[in-house]
Amino acid sequence: GVPPTDAPGVRGAMRPAPLPSNVPSALRTEADVLGQDFASAWNDHDAKALSSLFAQDAALAAPIHERAVGRADLERTFTRLHEGPMKASRMTTSVDSVRELSSDLVLIDMSHAVTGITPQDGQAAPPGLMRTHSIIVAQREGKELRIREMRVTPRPMGPMQPGVGGSGDAGDQLPEDDSNLEN
């Protein structure tokens, strides 16, 4: 099924502070463009454009029990999602950090907010946002970064208690709405 969305009036959904980026500003810009291209292709419901952002043998694991390996499988998966529960969805993204792993690999932490999901039974989705976090290994292919591995996890819905599963710090709070996130 569709992962839970934030219920109306629930405040204080937490996210840990991102690791600091350690890349030159030009590489950070490339990661930001990759995030914007992902959101743009998502919002256009263009499965071919979405899958083209991935390396030929890339893999995706998402919280809605989606698994895809290879660009052709990714395109089929995105087609099915965007003809089904994601057909009216809108996404915003934000690159939280970029860490260089090697001369051609980077690790990107990216946040997503998705609205307009239609549950499988055809009923309108409840109000609110589905917030996720992606851990992406991107690889340089020619002059562009392509997603090699993408692991998507849901964000917590409610406030975390200080000291539970962390340092005791309350951490950053997600905005009540995501109007400040760019597509």
C-alpha positions as CSV (number, residue, x, y, z in Angstrom):
1,G,0.0,0.0,0.0
2,V,0.8,3.7,0.1
3,P,3.1,4.8,2.9
4,P,1.5,6.9,5.6
5,T,1.1,10.6,5.2
6,D,1.4,13.3,7.8
7,A,-2.0,13.7,9.5
8,P,-3.5,17.2,9.6
9,G,-2.4,19.0,12.7
10,V,0.6,16.7,13.4
11,R,3.6,18.9,14.0
12,G,7.1,18.2,14.8
13,A,8.0,15.5,12.3
14,M,11.7,15.2,12.8
15,R,14.7,14.7,10.6
16,P,18.3,14.5,11.7
17,A,20.7,17.2,10.7
18,P,22.3,16.3,7.5
19,L,26.0,15.5,7.3
20,P,28.0,18.4,6.0
21,S,28.7,18.4,2.2
22,N,32.4,18.0,1.3
23,V,32.3,18.7,-2.4
24,P,33.2,21.7,-4.6
25,S,30.2,24.0,-5.2
26,A,30.1,22.9,-8.9
27,L,29.5,19.3,-7.9
28,R,26.9,20.5,-5.3
29,T,25.1,22.3,-8.1
30,E,25.1,19.2,-10.2
31,A,23.5,17.3,-7.4
32,D,20.9,20.0,-7.0
33,V,20.1,19.8,-10.7
34,L,19.7,16.1,-10.5
35,G,17.2,16.6,-7.7
36,Q,15.3,19.2,-9.6
37,D,15.3,17.0,-12.8
38,F,13.9,14.1,-10.7
39,A,11.1,16.3,-9.3
40,S,10.4,17.8,-12.7
41,A,10.1,14.4,-14.4
42,W,8.0,13.1,-11.5
43,N,5.6,16.1,-11.8
44,D,5.4,15.5,-15.6
45,H,4.6,11.9,-14.9
46,D,7.3,11.0,-17.4
47,A,8.6,7.5,-16.7
48,K,11.1,7.6,-19.5
49,A,12.6,10.9,-18.2
50,L,12.7,9.5,-14.6
51,S,14.5,6.3,-15.6
52,S,17.0,8.2,-17.8
53,L,18.3,9.9,-14.6
54,F,19.5,6.4,-13.5
55,A,22.6,4.5,-14.6
56,Q,21.9,1.5,-17.0
57,D,22.2,-1.0,-14.2
58,A,20.9,1.1,-11.3
59,A,18.7,-0.2,-8.5
60,L,15.8,1.4,-6.6
61,A,14.2,0.3,-3.3
62,A,11.2,2.4,-2.1
63,P,8.9,2.1,1.0
64,I,5.9,1.2,-1.1
65,H,7.4,-2.2,-1.7
66,E,8.9,-1.1,-5.0
67,R,12.1,-2.7,-6.2
68,A,13.6,-2.2,-9.6
69,V,17.0,-3.1,-11.1
70,G,18.1,-1.7,-14.5
71,R,16.8,1.2,-16.5
72,A,14.1,-0.8,-18.3
73,D,12.7,-2.2,-15.0
74,L,12.8,1.3,-13.6
75,E,10.8,2.7,-16.5
76,R,8.2,0.0,-16.1
77,T,8.0,0.7,-12.4
78,F,7.6,4.4,-12.9
79,T,5.1,3.9,-15.6
80,R,2.9,1.7,-13.4
81,L,3.2,4.1,-10.4
82,H,2.3,7.1,-12.5
83,E,-0.6,5.4,-14.2
84,G,-1.8,4.3,-10.8
85,P,-1.4,5.8,-7.3
86,M,1.0,8.6,-8.4
87,K,-0.9,9.8,-11.4
88,A,-2.0,13.1,-9.8
89,S,0.9,13.4,-7.4
90,R,3.3,16.4,-7.1
91,M,6.8,16.3,-5.7
92,T,9.2,18.8,-4.3
93,T,12.8,17.9,-3.5
94,S,15.7,19.3,-1.4
95,V,19.3,18.1,-1.5
96,D,20.4,17.9,2.1
97,S,24.0,17.0,1.6
98,V,26.5,15.7,-0.9
99,R,29.6,13.7,0.1
100,E,32.3,12.6,-2.3
101,L,33.1,8.9,-2.2
102,S,35.6,8.8,-5.1
103,S,36.4,10.8,-8.2
104,D,33.3,9.5,-9.9
105,L,30.9,8.6,-7.0
106,V,29.0,10.8,-4.7
107,L,26.5,10.1,-1.9
108,I,23.5,12.4,-1.9
109,D,21.0,12.8,0.9
110,M,17.7,14.1,-0.6
111,S,14.4,14.9,1.0
112,H,11.1,14.6,-0.9
113,A,7.5,15.8,-0.2
114,V,4.8,14.2,-2.3
115,T,1.1,15.3,-2.4
116,G,-1.9,14.1,-4.5
117,I,-1.4,10.3,-4.1
118,T,-4.5,8.3,-5.1
119,P,-4.8,5.1,-3.0
120,Q,-5.3,1.8,-4.9
121,D,-9.1,1.8,-4.2
122,G,-9.5,5.0,-6.3
123,Q,-10.5,7.2,-3.3
124,A,-8.8,10.6,-2.8
125,A,-5.7,10.5,-0.6
126,P,-6.1,12.0,2.9
127,P,-4.8,15.6,3.2
128,G,-1.2,16.1,4.1
129,L,2.2,15.1,2.7
130,M,4.1,11.9,2.2
131,R,7.6,12.8,3.2
132,T,10.6,10.6,2.3
133,H,14.3,10.6,2.5
134,S,16.5,9.2,-0.3
135,I,20.1,8.0,0.1
136,I,21.5,8.1,-3.4
137,V,24.8,6.9,-4.8
138,A,25.3,8.9,-8.0
139,Q,28.0,8.0,-10.6
140,R,29.5,10.3,-13.2
141,E,28.6,9.1,-16.7
142,G,30.3,11.4,-19.2
143,K,29.5,14.9,-18.0
144,E,26.4,14.0,-16.0
145,L,25.6,12.5,-12.7
146,R,23.3,9.4,-12.9
147,I,21.7,7.6,-10.0
148,R,23.4,4.3,-9.5
149,E,21.6,3.3,-6.2
150,M,18.6,4.9,-4.6
151,R,17.1,3.9,-1.3
152,V,14.0,5.7,-0.2
153,T,12.7,5.6,3.4
154,P,9.7,7.3,5.0
155,R,10.1,10.2,7.3
156,P,8.8,9.8,10.9
157,M,5.3,11.2,11.2
158,G,5.3,12.5,14.8
159,P,7.8,14.1,17.1
160,M,10.7,12.1,18.3
161,Q,11.3,12.0,22.0
162,P,14.7,13.5,23.0
163,G,17.1,10.7,23.8
164,V,15.1,8.0,22.0
165,G,17.2,6.6,19.1
166,G,19.5,9.6,19.0
167,S,21.7,12.0,20.8
168,G,19.0,13.5,23.0
169,D,18.8,16.6,20.8
170,A,15.4,17.3,19.2
171,G,17.1,18.0,15.8
172,D,15.7,19.9,12.9
173,Q,12.0,20.2,12.4
174,L,10.4,19.8,9.0
175,P,8.4,22.9,8.0
176,E,4.7,22.7,8.5
177,D,4.4,22.9,4.7
178,D,7.0,22.4,2.1
179,S,6.4,25.6,0.1
180,N,10.1,26.5,0.6
181,L,11.3,23.3,-1.2
182,E,12.1,23.9,-4.9
183,N,11.1,21.5,-7.7
